């Protein structure tokens, strides 16, 4: 397991470049879960039909290359890091990658995401970033869609 000093949590949003049904997202996640297991990466992917929000956590030397790969994936556009930080422990330690399909209003109601254009600025405050992660963990996770 990684040292607390090297445990990275990165949250980003992106838009799919084409219409992506939940069944297709689930199929992609099956492969991601296998790869993430071997790279010691955990997290969750939220999808509202038009926006992805993903939390990636694990060793920095695994999270950052994965995020760079996602950023260059032709299925993603408008990839924007909302925040990245070092954490002492994982918030989604039981999830090689969870999936929650939520509606647009639920996505916009998450702390810091009312205005997606200003989300990065708002979430730069550690307290707001904690609120976002806790909201996903405790409010969204019970409604997760099993893959």
LUMMIFI-659776 format. One record per atom (N, C-alpha, C, CB): x, y, z; residue number from 0; chain. Coordinates in steps of 0.1 Angstrom, whole numbers, always signed. Glycine has a CB too. Layout:
u  v  w  n  chain
X  Y  Z  NUM  A
...
! end
This chain:
u  v  w  n  chain
+8  -12  +0  0  A
+0  +0  +0  0  A
+9  +12  +0  0  A
-10  +0  +12  0  A
+4  +23  -5  1  A
+12  +35  -7  1  A
+13  +43  +6  1  A
+6  +44  -17  1  A
+24  +51  +7  2  A
+26  +60  +19  2  A
+16  +71  +18  2  A
+40  +65  +19  2  A
+11  +76  +30  3  A
+2  +87  +30  3  A
+7  +99  +22  3  A
-2  +91  +44  3  A
+20  +102  +23  4  A
+26  +113  +16  4  A
+24  +112  +0  4  A
+41  +115  +19  4  A
+23  +100  -5  5  A
+22  +98  -19  5  A
+8  +95  -24  5  A
+32  +88  -23  5  A
-2  +95  -15  6  A
-15  +92  -19  6  A
-22  +104  -25  6  A
-24  +86  -7  6  A
-26  +103  -38  7  A
-31  +115  -45  7  A
-46  +113  -47  7  A
-24  +117  -59  7  A
-54  +123  -46  8  A
-68  +123  -50  8  A
-70  +134  -60  8  A
-78  +126  -37  8  A
-76  +131  -71  9  A
-78  +140  -82  9  A
-92  +139  -87  9  A
-68  +137  -94  9  A
-99  +150  -88  10  A
-113  +151  -93  10  A
-113  +159  -105  10  A
-122  +157  -81  10  A
-120  +154  -116  11  A
-121  +161  -128  11  A
-135  +160  -134  11  A
-110  +157  -138  11  A
-138  +169  -143  12  A
-151  +168  -150  12  A
-147  +167  -165  12  A
-161  +180  -147  12  A
-155  +161  -173  13  A
-154  +161  -188  13  A
-167  +159  -194  13  A
-143  +151  -192  13  A
-167  +161  -207  14  A
-179  +158  -215  14  A
-176  +147  -225  14  A
-184  +171  -223  14  A
-186  +138  -227  15  A
-183  +128  -237  15  A
-184  +134  -251  15  A
-194  +116  -236  15  A
-176  +130  -261  16  A
-176  +135  -274  16  A
-188  +130  -283  16  A
-163  +132  -281  16  A
-194  +119  -279  17  A
-206  +114  -285  17  A
-215  +110  -275  17  A
-202  +102  -295  17  A
-228  +108  -279  18  A
-238  +103  -269  18  A
-233  +89  -264  18  A
-252  +101  -276  18  A
-234  +88  -251  19  A
-228  +76  -244  19  A
-239  +70  -235  19  A
-215  +79  -237  19  A
-245  +59  -239  20  A
-255  +53  -230  20  A
-248  +47  -218  20  A
-263  +42  -238  20  A
-256  +46  -207  21  A
-250  +40  -195  21  A
-244  +26  -197  21  A
-261  +40  -184  21  A
-250  +18  -206  22  A
-245  +5  -208  22  A
-231  +5  -214  22  A
-254  -3  -218  22  A
-228  +15  -222  23  A
-214  +17  -227  23  A
-205  +21  -216  23  A
-214  +27  -239  23  A
-209  +30  -208  24  A
-201  +35  -197  24  A
-198  +23  -188  24  A
-208  +46  -188  24  A
-208  +15  -185  25  A
-205  +3  -177  25  A
-195  -7  -183  25  A
-218  -5  -174  25  A
-196  -9  -196  26  A
-186  -17  -203  26  A
-172  -12  -202  26  A
-190  -19  -218  26  A
-170  +1  -203  27  A
-157  +7  -201  27  A
-152  +6  -187  27  A
-158  +22  -205  27  A
-161  +6  -178  28  A
-157  +5  -164  28  A
-152  -9  -160  28  A
-169  +9  -155  28  A
-158  -19  -167  29  A
-153  -32  -164  29  A
-138  -33  -167  29  A
-161  -43  -173  29  A
-134  -28  -178  30  A
-119  -28  -181  30  A
-112  -19  -171  30  A
-117  -23  -196  30  A
-117  -8  -168  31  A
-110  +2  -159  31  A
-108  -5  -145  31  A
-118  +15  -158  31  A
-118  -12  -140  32  A
-117  -18  -127  32  A
-106  -28  -127  32  A
-130  -25  -124  32  A
-104  -36  -137  33  A
-93  -45  -137  33  A
-80  -38  -137  33  A
-94  -54  -150  33  A
-78  -28  -146  34  A
-66  -20  -147  34  A
-63  -13  -134  34  A
-66  -10  -158  34  A
-74  -7  -128  35  A
-72  +1  -116  35  A
-68  -8  -104  35  A
-85  +8  -112  35  A
-73  -20  -104  36  A
-69  -29  -93  36  A
-54  -31  -93  36  A
-77  -43  -95  36  A
-48  -34  -104  37  A
-34  -36  -105  37  A
-26  -24  -103  37  A
-31  -43  -119  37  A
-32  -12  -105  38  A
-24  +0  -103  38  A
-27  +7  -89  38  A
-28  +10  -114  38  A
-35  +0  -81  39  A
-38  +5  -68  39  A
-46  +18  -68  39  A
-26  +6  -59  39  A
-55  +19  -78  40  A
-63  +31  -80  40  A
-78  +28  -76  40  A
-63  +37  -94  40  A
-84  +37  -68  41  A
-98  +36  -64  41  A
-105  +48  -68  41  A
-99  +33  -49  41  A
-118  +48  -67  42  A
-126  +61  -70  42  A
-140  +58  -74  42  A
-119  +68  -81  42  A
-146  +68  -80  43  A
-160  +67  -84  43  A
-161  +76  -97  43  A
-170  +72  -73  43  A
-170  +72  -105  44  A
-174  +79  -117  44  A
-189  +83  -117  44  A
-171  +71  -130  44  A
-192  +96  -117  45  A
-206  +100  -118  45  A
-208  +104  -132  45  A
-208  +112  -108  45  A
-220  +101  -137  46  A
-224  +105  -151  46  A
-238  +109  -151  46  A
-221  +93  -160  46  A
-241  +121  -157  47  A
-255  +125  -157  47  A
-260  +125  -171  47  A
-256  +139  -152  47  A
-254  +118  -180  48  A
-258  +118  -194  48  A
-251  +128  -203  48  A
-273  +120  -195  48  A
-246  +139  -197  49  A
-238  +149  -205  49  A
-225  +153  -198  49  A
-247  +161  -207  49  A
-223  +150  -186  50  A
-211  +153  -179  50  A
-206  +141  -171  50  A
-213  +166  -170  50  A
-193  +139  -171  51  A
-186  +130  -162  51  A
-180  +137  -151  51  A
-176  +121  -170  51  A
-180  +132  -139  52  A
-172  +137  -128  52  A
-166  +125  -122  52  A
-181  +145  -117  52  A
-153  +125  -121  53  A
-146  +113  -116  53  A
-136  +117  -105  53  A
-138  +106  -128  53  A
-136  +108  -95  54  A
-127  +109  -84  54  A
-117  +98  -86  54  A
-134  +108  -70  54  A
-104  +101  -87  55  A
-93  +91  -88  55  A
-85  +92  -76  55  A
-85  +93  -101  55  A
-81  +81  -70  56  A
-72  +82  -58  56  A
-63  +70  -58  56  A
-80  +82  -45  56  A
-51  +72  -54  57  A
-41  +62  -53  57  A
-27  +68  -53  57  A
-42  +52  -65  57  A
-17  +60  -56  58  A
-3  +65  -56  58  A
-2  +76  -67  58  A
+7  +54  -59  58  A
+5  +87  -65  59  A
+6  +97  -74  59  A
+12  +92  -88  59  A
+15  +109  -69  59  A
+21  +83  -87  60  A
+28  +78  -99  60  A
+19  +69  -107  60  A
+40  +71  -95  60  A
+7  +66  -102  61  A
-3  +58  -109  61  A
-15  +67  -113  61  A
-9  +47  -101  61  A
-19  +76  -105  62  A
-30  +85  -107  62  A
-27  +95  -119  62  A
-34  +93  -95  62  A
-16  +101  -118  63  A
-13  +112  -128  63  A
-12  +106  -142  63  A
+0  +119  -124  63  A
-5  +95  -145  64  A
-4  +89  -158  64  A
-18  +85  -163  64  A
+5  +77  -159  64  A
-27  +80  -154  65  A
-40  +76  -158  65  A
-48  +88  -162  65  A
-47  +69  -146  65  A
-47  +99  -154  66  A
-54  +111  -157  66  A
-49  +117  -171  66  A
-53  +122  -146  66  A
-37  +117  -173  67  A
-31  +121  -186  67  A
-37  +113  -198  67  A
-16  +120  -186  67  A
-38  +100  -195  68  A
-44  +91  -205  68  A
-59  +94  -208  68  A
-43  +76  -201  68  A
-66  +97  -197  69  A
-80  +101  -198  69  A
-81  +114  -206  69  A
-87  +102  -184  69  A
-73  +123  -202  70  A
-73  +137  -209  70  A
-71  +136  -224  70  A
-62  +145  -203  70  A
-63  +126  -228  71  A
-60  +125  -243  71  A
-70  +115  -250  71  A
-46  +120  -245  71  A
-79  +109  -242  72  A
-88  +99  -248  72  A
-98  +107  -257  72  A
-96  +91  -237  72  A
-100  +102  -269  73  A
-109  +109  -279  73  A
-124  +108  -274  73  A
-107  +103  -292  73  A
-127  +100  -265  74  A
-141  +100  -260  74  A
-144  +111  -250  74  A
-144  +86  -253  74  A
-134  +118  -246  75  A
-136  +129  -236  75  A
-132  +143  -243  75  A
-127  +127  -224  75  A
-140  +153  -239  76  A
-137  +167  -243  76  A
-139  +175  -231  76  A
-147  +171  -255  76  A
-133  +187  -231  77  A
-134  +197  -221  77  A
-130  +191  -207  77  A
-149  +202  -220  77  A
-120  +184  -207  78  A
-115  +177  -195  78  A
-109  +188  -186  78  A
-104  +166  -198  78  A
-114  +189  -174  79  A
-109  +200  -165  79  A
-107  +194  -151  79  A
-119  +212  -165  79  A
-95  +196  -146  80  A
-92  +192  -132  80  A
-99  +202  -123  80  A
-77  +191  -129  80  A
-108  +196  -114  81  A
-114  +205  -104  81  A
-105  +207  -92  81  A
-128  +199  -99  81  A
-99  +197  -87  82  A
-88  +198  -77  82  A
-80  +185  -77  82  A
-94  +201  -63  82  A
-68  +187  -71  83  A
-60  +175  -68  83  A
-53  +178  -55  83  A
-50  +172  -80  83  A
-51  +168  -47  84  A
-45  +170  -34  84  A
-39  +157  -29  84  A
-55  +176  -24  84  A
-30  +158  -20  85  A
-25  +146  -13  85  A
-35  +144  -1  85  A
-10  +148  -8  85  A
-38  +131  +1  86  A
-47  +127  +12  86  A
-40  +116  +21  86  A
-60  +122  +7  86  A
-44  +116  +33  87  A
-39  +106  +43  87  A
-45  +92  +41  87  A
-40  +111  +57  87  A
-58  +92  +36  88  A
-65  +80  +34  88  A
-75  +82  +23  88  A
-72  +75  +47  88  A
-79  +70  +17  89  A
-88  +70  +6  89  A
-102  +72  +10  89  A
-87  +57  -2  89  A
-110  +79  +2  90  A
-124  +80  +5  90  A
-132  +69  -2  90  A
-129  +94  +0  90  A
-127  +62  -12  91  A
-134  +52  -19  91  A
-125  +39  -20  91  A
-137  +57  -34  91  A
-120  +35  -8  92  A
-110  +25  -7  92  A
-116  +11  -11  92  A
-105  +24  +6  92  A
-129  +9  -11  93  A
-135  -4  -15  93  A
-139  -4  -30  93  A
-147  -6  -7  93  A
-136  +6  -37  94  A
-140  +7  -51  94  A
-129  +8  -61  94  A
-149  +19  -53  94  A
-127  -3  -69  95  A
-117  -2  -80  95  A
-122  +9  -90  95  A
-116  -16  -87  95  A
-135  +11  -90  96  A
-141  +23  -97  96  A
-156  +21  -96  96  A
-136  +25  -112  96  A
-163  +28  -87  97  A
-177  +28  -86  97  A
-183  +36  -97  97  A
-182  +33  -73  97  A
-196  +34  -100  98  A
-203  +41  -110  98  A
-217  +45  -104  98  A
-205  +33  -123  98  A
-220  +58  -106  99  A
-233  +63  -102  99  A
-238  +71  -114  99  A
-232  +72  -89  99  A
-250  +67  -119  100  A
-257  +74  -129  100  A
-267  +83  -122  100  A
-264  +65  -140  100  A
-265  +96  -123  101  A
-273  +106  -116  101  A
-279  +115  -126  101  A
-265  +113  -106  101  A
-290  +122  -122  102  A
-296  +132  -131  102  A
-288  +145  -130  102  A
-311  +134  -128  102  A
-291  +154  -140  103  A
-283  +167  -141  103  A
-285  +175  -129  103  A
-288  +174  -154  103  A
-297  +176  -124  104  A
-299  +184  -112  104  A
-292  +179  -100  104  A
-315  +185  -109  104  A
-290  +166  -99  105  A
-283  +160  -88  105  A
-268  +164  -89  105  A
-285  +145  -87  105  A
-263  +163  -102  106  A
-249  +167  -104  106  A
-246  +181  -100  106  A
-245  +165  -119  106  A
-255  +190  -105  107  A
-254  +205  -102  107  A
-256  +208  -87  107  A
-263  +213  -111  107  A
-262  +199  -80  108  A
-265  +202  -66  108  A
-253  +198  -57  108  A
-277  +195  -61  108  A
-243  +192  -62  109  A
-231  +188  -55  109  A
-223  +201  -51  109  A
-222  +178  -63  109  A
-217  +201  -39  110  A
-210  +213  -35  110  A
-199  +217  -45  110  A
-203  +211  -21  110  A
-200  +230  -48  111  A
-190  +236  -58  111  A
-194  +234  -72  111  A
-177  +229  -55  111  A
-205  +227  -76  112  A
-208  +224  -90  112  A
-221  +232  -95  112  A
-210  +210  -92  112  A
-226  +241  -87  113  A
-238  +248  -91  113  A
-235  +255  -104  113  A
-242  +259  -80  113  A
-223  +261  -105  114  A
-218  +268  -117  114  A
-206  +260  -122  114  A
-216  +283  -115  114  A
-207  +252  -132  115  A
-196  +244  -136  115  A
-184  +252  -142  115  A
-200  +234  -147  115  A
-187  +264  -147  116  A
-177  +273  -152  116  A
-168  +279  -141  116  A
-183  +285  -159  116  A
-174  +279  -128  117  A
-166  +284  -117  117  A
-162  +273  -107  117  A
-174  +295  -110  117  A
-165  +261  -111  118  A
-163  +250  -101  118  A
-148  +249  -97  118  A
-167  +237  -108  118  A
-139  +250  -106  119  A
-125  +249  -102  119  A
-121  +259  -91  119  A
-116  +250  -114  119  A
-125  +271  -93  120  A
-122  +282  -84  120  A
-128  +279  -70  120  A
-127  +296  -89  120  A
-141  +275  -70  121  A
-148  +273  -58  121  A
-142  +261  -51  121  A
-163  +270  -61  121  A
-138  +250  -58  122  A
-133  +238  -52  122  A
-118  +239  -48  122  A
-135  +227  -61  122  A
-112  +251  -51  123  A
-98  +252  -47  123  A
-97  +254  -31  123  A
-92  +265  -54  123  A
-109  +257  -25  124  A
-109  +258  -11  124  A
-110  +243  -5  124  A
-121  +267  -6  124  A
-101  +239  +3  125  A
-101  +225  +8  125  A
-114  +221  +14  125  A
-89  +223  +17  125  A
-120  +231  +21  126  A
-133  +228  +28  126  A
-144  +224  +18  126  A
-137  +240  +37  126  A
-145  +231  +7  127  A
-154  +228  -3  127  A
-151  +215  -10  127  A
-155  +240  -13  127  A
-138  +212  -12  128  A
-134  +200  -18  128  A
-139  +188  -9  128  A
-119  +199  -21  128  A
-137  +190  +4  129  A
-141  +179  +13  129  A
-156  +177  +13  129  A
-137  +183  +27  129  A
-164  +188  +12  130  A
-178  +188  +11  130  A
-182  +180  -2  130  A
-184  +202  +11  130  A
-176  +183  -13  131  A
-179  +176  -25  131  A
-177  +161  -24  131  A
-171  +181  -37  131  A
-165  +157  -19  132  A
-162  +143  -18  132  A
-171  +136  -8  132  A
-147  +141  -13  132  A
-174  +143  +4  133  A
-183  +137  +13  133  A
-197  +136  +8  133  A
-183  +145  +26  133  A
-202  +145  +0  134  A
-215  +144  -6  134  A
-216  +132  -16  134  A
-218  +157  -14  134  A
-205  +130  -24  135  A
-205  +119  -33  135  A
-205  +106  -24  135  A
-193  +119  -42  135  A
-197  +106  -14  136  A
-195  +93  -6  136  A
-208  +90  +2  136  A
-183  +96  +3  136  A
-214  +100  +8  137  A
-225  +97  +17  137  A
-239  +99  +10  137  A
-224  +105  +29  137  A
-240  +108  +1  138  A
-253  +110  -5  138  A
-256  +103  -19  138  A
-255  +125  -8  138  A
-245  +102  -27  139  A
-246  +96  -40  139  A
-244  +81  -40  139  A
-236  +103  -50  139  A
-234  +77  -32  140  A
-231  +62  -32  140  A
-242  +53  -29  140  A
-220  +60  -22  140  A
-251  +56  -20  141  A
-263  +47  -18  141  A
-271  +45  -31  141  A
-271  +52  -7  141  A
-270  +54  -40  142  A
-278  +53  -52  142  A
-270  +48  -64  142  A
-284  +67  -56  142  A
-259  +43  -61  143  A
-250  +38  -72  143  A
-256  +28  -81  143  A
-237  +33  -67  143  A
-252  +28  -93  144  A
-257  +18  -103  144  A
-247  +7  -104  144  A
-259  +24  -117  144  A
-251  -6  -100  145  A
-241  -17  -101  145  A
-237  -19  -115  145  A
-247  -29  -95  145  A
-224  -22  -117  146  A
-219  -25  -131  146  A
-219  -40  -133  146  A
-206  -18  -133  146  A
! end
